[in-house]
């Protein structure tokens, strides 16, 4: 049984959207783990504290206006070839990257470019400028390139 390519893409997009929402919820939990929110009701459960909003960032993505880019950076063995993708920081909230084991993806850290290792079945999660701003720099976007 063959599956139509458009169905494969739809399934992939749905899986990535689910992962995105999970990542955003985990970010909220991590950032707000020590915070409690005042509750104006008279419930005696836990006095005037209520559960933190684990959907804080997820709710800001409920329209699913995501962008899917399928880009292949072919391997290069040339010492004179320029970067296959110039250094940049991502502009949104998060970027989910799937790698295929071809080297080249690098992050700038402590003044040097470091290769991002390939882990089979894993996604690389980059923080974008928007999320860095929303978190007042608690999470910072990385400078990346494909060398």
C-alpha positions as CSV (number, residue, x, y, z in Angstrom):
1,X,0.0,0.0,0.0
2,X,1.4,3.3,-1.0
3,X,0.7,6.4,0.9
4,X,0.3,9.6,-1.0
5,X,3.1,12.1,-0.4
6,X,0.7,14.8,0.7
7,X,-0.6,12.5,3.4
8,X,2.9,11.8,4.6
9,X,3.6,15.6,4.9
10,X,0.3,16.1,6.7
11,X,1.2,13.4,9.2
12,X,4.6,14.8,9.7
13,X,3.2,18.3,10.2
14,X,0.7,17.0,12.8
15,X,3.5,15.2,14.6
16,X,5.7,18.3,14.7
17,X,2.8,20.5,15.9
18,X,2.2,18.1,18.8
19,X,5.9,18.1,19.6
20,X,5.9,21.9,19.4
21,X,3.1,22.2,21.9
22,X,4.8,19.7,24.3
23,X,8.0,21.6,24.1
24,X,6.2,24.9,24.8
25,X,4.4,23.4,27.8
26,X,7.7,22.1,29.2
27,X,9.3,25.5,28.7
28,X,6.4,27.0,30.7
29,X,6.8,24.5,33.5
30,X,10.5,25.1,33.7
31,X,10.3,28.9,33.7
32,X,7.3,29.1,36.1
33,X,8.1,26.2,38.4
34,X,8.6,28.5,41.4
35,X,5.7,30.8,40.7
36,X,2.2,30.6,42.1
37,X,-0.8,32.7,41.0
38,X,-3.2,34.3,43.4
39,X,-6.6,32.8,43.3
40,X,-9.5,35.1,44.1
41,X,-12.0,32.3,44.9
42,X,-12.7,31.1,48.5
43,X,-11.6,27.5,47.8
44,X,-9.7,26.1,50.8
45,X,-7.8,23.8,48.5
46,X,-4.2,25.0,48.8
47,X,-5.2,28.3,50.3
48,X,-4.8,31.1,47.7
49,X,-2.5,29.3,45.3
50,X,-3.5,27.7,42.1
51,X,-1.8,25.6,39.4
52,X,0.6,27.5,37.2
53,X,-0.4,28.0,33.6
54,X,1.5,25.2,31.8
55,X,-0.2,26.3,28.6
56,X,1.1,29.9,28.8
57,X,3.2,29.7,25.6
58,X,1.1,26.9,23.9
59,X,-1.9,29.2,24.0
60,X,0.0,31.8,22.0
61,X,0.4,29.2,19.2
62,X,-3.2,28.0,19.0
63,X,-3.6,29.2,15.4
64,X,-0.9,26.8,14.2
65,X,0.5,29.3,11.7
66,X,3.7,27.3,11.5
67,X,6.2,27.2,8.6
68,X,7.5,23.9,7.3
69,X,10.7,24.1,5.2
70,X,12.2,21.0,3.7
71,X,15.8,21.9,3.0
72,X,18.6,19.6,2.1
73,X,22.2,20.9,2.6
74,X,24.3,18.6,0.4
75,X,27.6,17.6,1.9
76,X,30.7,19.5,0.8
77,X,34.3,18.5,1.0
78,X,35.7,21.7,-0.3
79,X,37.8,24.0,1.9
80,X,36.9,27.0,-0.3
81,X,33.1,26.5,-0.3
82,X,31.3,29.2,1.6
83,X,28.8,28.4,4.3
84,X,25.8,26.5,2.9
85,X,23.6,28.7,5.2
86,X,25.0,32.0,6.6
87,X,25.0,32.6,10.3
88,X,21.7,33.7,11.7
89,X,19.4,33.5,14.7
90,X,15.8,32.2,14.3
91,X,13.2,34.8,14.5
92,X,10.2,33.0,16.0
93,X,9.7,31.1,19.2
94,X,11.2,27.7,18.6
95,X,12.6,25.9,15.6
96,X,12.5,22.1,15.4
97,X,15.3,20.7,13.2
98,X,15.6,17.2,12.0
99,X,19.2,16.2,11.0
100,X,20.3,13.4,8.8
101,X,23.9,12.8,9.9
102,X,25.5,15.0,7.3
103,X,27.8,17.4,9.2
104,X,27.5,21.1,8.9
105,X,25.0,22.4,11.5
106,X,27.0,24.6,13.9
107,X,26.1,26.8,16.9
108,X,28.2,29.8,18.1
109,X,29.1,29.4,21.8
110,X,31.8,31.0,23.9
111,X,33.4,32.7,20.8
112,X,33.6,29.6,18.6
113,X,31.6,27.6,16.2
114,X,30.7,24.1,17.5
115,X,29.2,21.3,15.5
116,X,25.8,20.0,16.6
117,X,26.0,16.3,16.9
118,X,23.5,14.1,15.0
119,X,21.4,11.9,17.3
120,X,19.3,9.4,15.3
121,X,15.5,10.0,15.9
122,X,16.1,13.2,17.8
123,X,15.2,16.8,17.0
124,X,17.3,19.9,17.6
125,X,15.3,22.6,19.3
126,X,16.5,26.2,18.7
127,X,15.1,29.1,20.7
128,X,14.1,32.1,18.5
129,X,14.3,35.8,19.1
130,X,10.6,36.1,19.9
131,X,10.8,33.5,22.7
132,X,14.0,35.1,24.0
133,X,12.1,38.4,24.3
134,X,9.0,36.9,25.9
135,X,11.3,35.3,28.6
136,X,13.2,38.5,29.1
137,X,16.4,36.7,28.1
138,X,15.9,33.7,30.4
139,X,16.1,31.7,27.2
140,X,18.4,33.0,24.5
141,X,18.4,32.4,20.8
142,X,21.5,30.7,19.4
143,X,23.5,32.0,16.4
144,X,23.6,29.1,14.0
145,X,25.0,28.3,10.5
146,X,25.5,25.4,8.1
147,X,29.1,25.3,7.3
